[in-house]
Amino acid sequence: MKDINLRKINAHQISGWGKSHWITLYRIIWTILFFSMLAVGSYVWYRNLYRPEWSESEKMNFINTQPKGGSLKREDLSKVIQRIELNRERFDQEAFPVKNIFKP
């Protein structure tokens, strides 16, 4: 093994060695983190999309908690119908000619 002379090592050499190793290390860490999160996300996506696993009690609980019918708000519906009719009437009206401001 090589003998290391501690008197010849300075702080600049140590910081250079640390920087190069740190750059390599953090790239490896981020790559592993990225691919592990990609794998976990893919697994969760696949499981939820292609293999939903609900027991019968969970299915019945979900069905029972959903609203049984839509609630129709007649006042809001009549307001919407009135606006549609008003827009239709405005559209059907004849367009008024506008004076061309660029011609004298």
C-alpha positions in Angstrom: 0.0 0.0 0.0 1.1 3.5 -0.7 2.4 5.6 2.2 0.4 8.8 2.5 2.4 11.9 3.5 0.0 14.1 5.4 2.2 17.1 5.1 1.9 17.1 1.3 -1.9 17.1 1.3 -3.5 20.5 1.4 -7.1 21.6 1.7 -7.5 22.4 -2.0 -6.8 18.8 -2.9 -9.3 17.5 -0.3 -12.0 19.9 -1.4 -11.4 18.9 -5.1 -11.7 15.2 -4.2 -14.8 15.8 -2.2 -16.5 17.8 -4.9 -15.9 15.2 -7.6 -17.1 12.4 -5.4 -20.1 14.4 -4.2 -21.2 15.1 -7.8 -21.0 11.5 -8.6 -22.8 10.5 -5.4 -25.7 12.9 -5.7 -26.3 11.9 -9.3 -26.5 8.3 -8.3 -28.8 9.1 -5.4 -31.2 11.2 -7.6 -31.2 8.5 -10.3 -32.1 5.8 -7.8 -34.8 8.1 -6.2 -36.3 9.0 -9.6 -36.5 5.4 -10.8 -37.9 4.1 -7.5 -40.6 6.8 -7.5 -41.4 6.0 -11.1 -41.7 2.3 -10.2 -43.9 3.0 -7.2 -46.1 5.4 -9.2 -46.4 2.9 -12.1 -47.4 0.1 -9.7 -50.1 2.2 -8.0 -51.4 3.4 -11.3 -51.6 -0.2 -12.7 -53.2 -1.6 -9.5 -55.8 1.1 -9.4 -56.6 1.0 -13.1 -56.5 -2.6 -14.0 -57.0 -4.5 -10.7 -59.5 -2.7 -8.5 -59.9 -4.9 -5.4 -63.0 -4.0 -3.4 -64.7 -6.4 -1.1 -68.5 -6.8 -1.3 -68.9 -4.7 1.9 -66.8 -1.9 0.4 -68.9 -1.9 -2.8 -72.2 -1.8 -0.9 -70.9 0.9 1.4 -69.9 3.0 -1.6 -73.3 2.4 -3.3 -75.2 3.4 -0.1 -73.2 6.6 0.4 -73.8 7.9 -3.1 -76.8 10.2 -3.7 -79.8 8.3 -4.9 -80.9 10.9 -7.4 -80.1 14.3 -8.8 -81.6 17.3 -7.2 -83.1 19.6 -9.8 -83.2 23.3 -8.9 -86.2 24.5 -10.9 -85.5 28.2 -10.2 -81.9 28.0 -11.5 -83.1 25.9 -14.5 -85.7 28.5 -15.4 -83.1 31.3 -15.2 -80.9 29.4 -17.6 -83.7 28.8 -20.0 -84.6 32.5 -19.9 -81.0 33.5 -20.7 -80.9 31.0 -23.6 -84.1 32.5 -25.0 -82.8 36.0 -24.6 -79.5 35.1 -26.3 -81.5 33.4 -29.1 -83.6 36.6 -29.6 -80.5 38.8 -29.7 -78.9 36.5 -32.2 -82.0 36.5 -34.5 -82.3 40.3 -34.5 -81.0 42.1 -37.6 -77.6 43.5 -37.2 -77.4 47.3 -37.2 -74.9 48.8 -39.7 -72.0 50.5 -38.0 -70.6 53.7 -39.5 -67.1 53.1 -40.8 -64.9 55.5 -38.9 -62.0 55.1 -41.3 -63.9 56.6 -44.3 -64.5 60.3 -44.2 
